[in-house]
């Protein structure tokens, strides 16, 4: 995981929400963010990931990921 992504998770207080996701979702998020060529796109995708982790029931723009307690 790139340090700037890790830092963003910590700053947003979403590290545990990220770790609670299944491994395939964590890998999808990182791969999707890192595939972007432009920095602006990487930041946009990072913000989407953070928003989805905050919501708890969204994964890659689709509803359905149950929030774990």
HELIX and SHEET records of a PDB file:
HELIX    1   1 UNK A    3  UNK A   12  1                                  10    
HELIX    2   2 UNK A   15  UNK A   20  1                                   6    
HELIX    3   3 UNK A   23  UNK A   35  1                                  13    
HELIX    4   4 UNK A   39  UNK A   55  1                                  17    
SHEET    1   A 2 UNK A  58  UNK A  59  0                                        
SHEET    2   A 2 UNK A  62  UNK A  63 -1                                        
END                                                                             
